[in-house]
Amino acid sequence: MPLNRPALSLGIGPRGVQEARRWVLSTCHDIGRDDLAECAELGVSELVTNALLHGTHPITVRVRGTAEHPRVEIRDGSRERPQLPTEIDPEDDLLLTFGRGLSIVARCADAWGAVIEEDGKIVWFAPARDFAEDEGVPGVITGDDEEPPAPPEDPVEVEIRGVPLADFQTFERHFRELGREVRLLALAHQSDYPLAQDLSDLFGALERQLREGVGLEHLEEATVTGTELADVQLVTSRASTRTMARFIEKLDLADEFCRQQRLLSLARSPEQRAFQRWYLGEFVRQGNGEAPMAWQEFVDEDEDERRSQAS
């Protein structure tokens, strides 16, 4: 089953480590994975200790994934890149804390790594059944070396008219959550979830251009002033509009996988799906040379089509 439990917020000091250990142990028992409990407890102890010593509050712990492939995530507010065990000088005092902690995580995980995001980082691991006798698995750090996107080749202007800001904010949260989820799932269990790898590749191709091009500052200003609708204008590449068509198809497939409990995020609601089909579809339509269609026009046309099919 998918694991979508709310994150646990941790306090300052040793009590935070104890809370995280109890919470992760309880989750392992609840999902019937007692075989992972020992490594999960050891790994989360090390990572929470590191976050308390070297990270920035707020610090949270979360268990994501499925009962078959659970993953423990520790998030903190620092964007400082974790130092992998192989990068640490053996005579450095950090070995006594941060370096040794990651070495232990590497030995109690099937996969582990870190994702550096705009507002902090997530250090994660997939607990193993047994503690490794060797050095364990190597960690993977992503997200801290992205270069600003270059001006698009073969540019196309896209105008998204009448964007309902509440729906857009829901879309943005879902987009980021699903993007993070498929990226981590592909890193941890690529052979078991080929769809996650396909989606991760598409997110990589689209995410930066969407982030740079959505006119976020304008939308935030509109939100503050209480505006319900706003227009978005951006320039993207024609190639990205073609990739967007594939992305829409993959999102529909991801919904089906979510319903089958093979992916971790919840399937989109009909309202979310309709909004995303319109918003992302505008890139495809206008990339093909068609005129913009406002959200309300799309809703009216969609309603007319449903009535026609019903009659």
C-alpha positions in Angstrom: 0.0 0.0 0.0 1.2 3.6 -0.5 2.6 5.4 2.5 1.3 8.9 2.6 1.4 9.6 6.3 2.1 13.2 7.5 5.7 14.0 8.4 6.8 14.0 12.0 8.2 17.4 13.2 11.1 17.0 15.5 12.2 19.1 18.5 15.7 20.3 19.4 18.1 17.9 21.2 18.3 14.2 21.9 14.6 13.8 22.3 14.2 14.4 18.6 16.3 11.3 17.9 14.2 9.2 20.3 11.0 10.4 18.8 12.2 9.6 15.2 13.3 6.1 16.2 10.0 5.3 17.9 8.0 6.7 15.0 9.9 4.8 12.3 9.8 1.6 14.3 6.0 2.0 14.8 5.6 2.5 11.0 7.6 -0.6 10.2 5.4 -2.6 12.5 2.2 -1.1 11.2 3.0 -2.0 7.6 4.2 -5.5 8.4 7.9 -4.9 7.8 9.5 -6.0 11.1 12.3 -7.4 9.0 13.4 -3.8 8.2 12.9 -2.3 11.7 16.5 -2.7 12.9 18.2 -1.1 9.9 15.4 1.6 9.8 16.0 2.5 13.4 19.7 2.6 13.1 19.7 4.7 9.9 17.1 7.3 11.1 19.1 7.7 14.4 22.2 8.6 12.4 20.5 11.0 10.0 18.4 12.8 12.6 21.5 13.2 14.7 23.3 14.7 11.7 20.4 17.0 11.0 20.3 18.2 14.6 24.1 18.8 14.6 24.7 20.2 11.2 21.3 21.1 9.7 18.7 23.9 10.2 15.2 23.7 11.7 12.5 22.8 10.9 13.5 19.1 10.9 11.0 16.5 9.9 11.1 12.7 9.4 8.8 10.9 6.9 8.3 7.4 5.7 7.3 7.3 2.0 7.0 4.5 -0.5 5.1 1.3 -0.3 5.0 -1.6 2.2 7.2 -3.5 -0.3 9.7 -0.6 -0.7 9.5 1.9 2.2 11.8 4.9 2.3 12.8 7.0 5.2 13.3 10.8 4.6 14.8 13.4 6.9 14.3 16.9 5.8 15.9 20.1 7.2 16.2 23.7 6.2 19.9 23.8 5.2 21.0 23.5 1.6 24.5 22.5 2.6 25.6 19.5 0.6 26.1 16.4 2.7 29.7 15.0 2.6 29.8 11.4 1.3 31.9 9.0 3.4 34.5 8.6 0.6 35.0 12.4 0.5 36.0 12.7 4.2 39.6 12.9 5.4 40.1 9.9 7.7 41.8 12.3 10.2 39.1 14.9 10.1 37.1 15.3 13.3 33.9 15.2 11.3 34.4 11.5 11.0 33.2 11.2 14.5 29.8 12.7 13.7 28.6 13.4 10.1 30.9 11.2 8.2 30.5 8.2 10.3 26.8 8.6 10.4 26.6 8.4 6.6 28.9 5.4 6.6 26.5 3.6 8.9 23.5 4.6 6.7 25.3 3.2 3.7 25.6 -0.1 5.5 22.0 -0.3 6.6 20.4 0.7 3.3 19.6 -0.8 -0.1 19.9 2.7 -1.5 20.4 6.2 0.0 21.2 9.7 -1.0 20.2 13.4 -0.7 18.2 15.9 -2.7 19.1 19.6 -2.4 16.0 21.7 -2.9 15.3 25.5 -3.0 14.3 25.6 0.7 16.5 22.8 2.2 17.4 19.2 1.7 16.1 15.7 2.1 18.5 12.9 3.1 16.8 9.5 2.5 17.4 5.8 2.6 15.6 2.6 1.8 16.2 0.3 4.8 17.8 -3.1 4.2 16.9 -6.3 5.8 20.4 -6.9 7.2 23.3 -4.6 8.1 26.1 -4.9 5.5 29.5 -6.4 6.5 31.3 -4.3 3.9 31.1 -0.5 3.2 27.5 -0.7 1.9 26.0 1.0 -1.0 27.2 4.4 -2.4 25.0 7.5 -1.9 23.7 9.8 -4.6 23.3 13.5 -4.2 21.2 15.4 -6.7 19.9 18.9 -7.1 22.8 21.1 -5.9 24.6 21.7 -9.2 21.9 22.8 -11.6 22.9 25.5 -14.0 20.4 28.2 -15.0 18.5 27.2 -18.1 19.9 28.5 -21.3 17.7 30.6 -23.6 15.5 28.2 -25.5 16.3 27.2 -29.0 13.5 27.4 -31.5 11.5 29.6 -29.1 7.7 29.7 -28.9 5.6 32.2 -26.9 3.0 30.6 -24.7 0.1 32.6 -23.1 -2.0 30.9 -20.5 -5.1 32.9 -20.0 -7.4 33.1 -17.0 -5.4 30.8 -14.6 -7.4 30.2 -11.4 -4.7 30.7 -8.8 -6.1 28.2 -6.2 -6.0 25.4 -8.8 -2.5 26.5 -10.0 -1.2 26.3 -6.5 -2.6 22.8 -6.1 -1.0 21.9 -9.4 2.4 23.3 -8.3 2.3 21.3 -5.1 1.3 18.1 -6.9 4.0 18.7 -9.6 6.8 19.1 -7.0 5.6 16.2 -4.9 5.3 13.8 -7.8 8.6 15.0 -9.3 10.4 14.4 -6.0 8.7 11.0 -5.5 9.5 9.6 -8.9 13.1 10.9 -8.8 13.7 9.1 -5.5 11.8 6.0 -6.5 13.9 5.7 -9.7 17.1 6.1 -7.7 16.1 3.5 -5.1 14.2 0.9 -7.1 14.7 1.6 -10.8 14.3 -2.0 -11.9 11.0 -2.4 -10.0 9.5 0.8 -11.2 10.4 1.6 -14.8 7.6 4.1 -15.0 9.2 6.1 -12.3 12.4 6.3 -14.4 10.4 7.4 -17.5 8.6 10.1 -15.5 11.8 11.2 -13.8 13.5 11.7 -17.1 10.5 13.8 -18.3 10.5 15.8 -15.1 14.2 16.5 -15.6 13.5 17.8 -19.1 10.6 20.0 -18.1 10.9 21.1 -14.5 13.4 23.9 -14.9 11.7 25.5 -17.8 8.4 25.4 -16.0 9.9 26.8 -12.9 11.6 29.6 -14.8 8.7 30.3 -17.1 5.5 30.2 -15.2 5.7 33.9 -14.1 5.7 32.9 -10.5 6.4 36.4 -9.2 3.4 37.7 -11.0 1.2 34.9 -9.7 2.4 35.4 -6.1 1.6 39.2 -6.4 -1.9 38.3 -7.7 -2.4 35.9 -4.8 -1.4 38.6 -2.2 -3.9 41.1 -3.7 -6.7 38.5 -3.6 -6.9 38.1 -7.4 -8.6 34.9 -8.3 -7.5 34.7 -12.0 -4.3 35.7 -13.7 -2.6 35.4 -17.1 0.8 33.8 -17.6 3.2 34.6 -20.4 6.4 32.8 -21.1 8.9 31.7 -23.8 9.8 28.1 -24.1 11.3 25.8 -26.7 9.2 24.1 -29.3 10.9 20.8 -28.3 9.7 21.2 -24.7 6.1 21.5 -26.0 6.5 18.2 -27.7 7.9 16.7 -24.6 4.9 18.1 -22.7 2.6 15.9 -24.8 4.4 12.8 -23.7 4.4 14.1 -20.1 0.6 14.4 -20.1 0.3 10.7 -21.3 2.7 9.6 -18.5 0.7 11.5 -15.9 -2.4 9.6 -16.9 -0.5 6.3 -16.6 0.9 7.4 -13.3 -2.6 7.9 -12.0 -3.5 4.3 -12.9 -0.3 3.1 -11.1 -1.3 5.1 -8.1 -4.7 3.5 -8.0 -3.1 0.1 -8.2 -0.9 1.2 -5.3 2.3 0.8 -7.3 3.3 4.4 -7.0 3.5 6.5 -3.9 1.6 9.7 -4.5 -2.1 9.7 -4.6 -3.9 9.7 -7.9 -5.1 13.1 -9.1 -8.7 14.0 -8.4 -10.9 14.7 -11.5 -10.6 18.4 -10.9 -6.8 18.3 -10.7 -6.7 16.1 -13.8 -8.9 18.6 -15.7 -6.8 21.6 -14.7 -3.5 19.9 -15.5 -4.8 18.7 -18.8 -5.7 22.2 -19.7 -2.7 24.0 -18.3 -0.1 21.6 -19.7 -2.1 21.1 -22.9 -1.8 24.8 -23.7 1.9 24.3 -24.2 1.2 21.6 -26.7 -1.6 23.4 -28.5 0.3 26.7 -28.8 3.5 24.9 -29.7 1.5 23.5 -32.7 0.5 27.0 -33.7 -3.0 27.1 -32.2 -4.5 30.1 -30.4 -4.7 30.3 -26.6 -7.8 28.9 -24.9 -8.7 30.3 -21.5 -9.5 28.1 -18.6 -13.2 29.0 -18.6 -13.4 28.3 -22.4 -11.9 24.8 -21.7 -14.3 24.1 -18.9 -17.3 25.2 -21.1 -16.1 23.1 -24.0 -15.4 20.1 -21.8 -18.9 20.4 -20.3 -20.5 20.6 -23.7 -18.6 17.4 -24.8 -19.8 15.5 -21.7 -23.4 16.5 -22.3 -23.1 15.5 -26.0 -21.8 12.1 -24.9 -24.5 11.6 -22.3 -27.2 12.3 -24.8 
